[in-house]
Amino acid sequence: MGQADTRARKIEICERAYKLLMTIGFPPEDIIFDANVFAVATGIEEHNNYAVDFIEAVKEIRARC
């Protein structure tokens, strides 16, 4: 699977973890998400959106979880 490199994948993984933890009664205030920051200044074209994807994913994860 590798690391979550898109906004959608970061949200999907964190939301799945949140739901699984909620089913076993884990306190939501004790959950810490690591949305996995990738290098943002590599000069590689395919990495150009990593920073934006991270910021947008964190906003959405906070709203959903």
C-alpha positions in Angstrom: 0.0 0.0 0.0 2.8 2.5 0.8 2.3 5.9 2.4 -0.8 8.0 1.9 0.3 10.6 -0.6 -3.0 12.2 -1.5 -5.6 14.1 0.5 -8.2 11.5 -0.1 -6.0 8.6 1.0 -4.9 10.4 4.2 -8.5 11.1 5.1 -9.6 7.5 4.3 -6.9 5.9 6.5 -7.5 8.2 9.5 -11.2 7.9 9.3 -11.0 4.1 9.1 -8.7 4.1 12.2 -11.0 6.4 14.0 -14.1 4.2 13.3 -12.2 1.1 14.4 -11.1 2.7 17.6 -14.6 3.9 18.4 -16.0 0.4 18.0 -13.8 -0.8 20.8 -14.5 2.1 23.1 -11.3 4.0 22.7 -11.6 7.6 24.1 -11.6 10.0 21.1 -9.6 12.6 23.0 -6.7 10.1 23.2 -6.4 9.5 19.5 -3.5 11.2 17.7 -3.5 11.1 13.9 -0.3 11.2 11.9 -1.4 12.3 8.4 2.2 11.6 7.3 3.9 14.7 6.0 5.9 14.1 2.8 8.8 16.2 1.6 7.4 19.4 0.1 10.4 20.9 -1.6 12.0 18.1 -3.6 11.7 19.7 -7.0 10.1 16.6 -8.3 6.9 17.6 -10.2 4.8 14.8 -8.8 5.5 16.1 -5.3 4.2 19.6 -6.0 0.9 19.1 -4.2 2.0 17.2 -1.1 1.9 20.3 1.2 -1.5 21.4 0.0 -2.9 17.8 0.3 -1.5 17.5 3.9 -3.1 20.8 5.0 -6.4 20.1 3.4 -6.5 16.5 4.7 -5.8 17.7 8.3 -8.7 20.1 8.1 -11.0 17.3 6.9 -9.8 14.8 9.4 -10.4 17.2 12.2 -13.9 17.8 11.0 -14.8 14.1 10.5 -13.0 12.7 13.5 
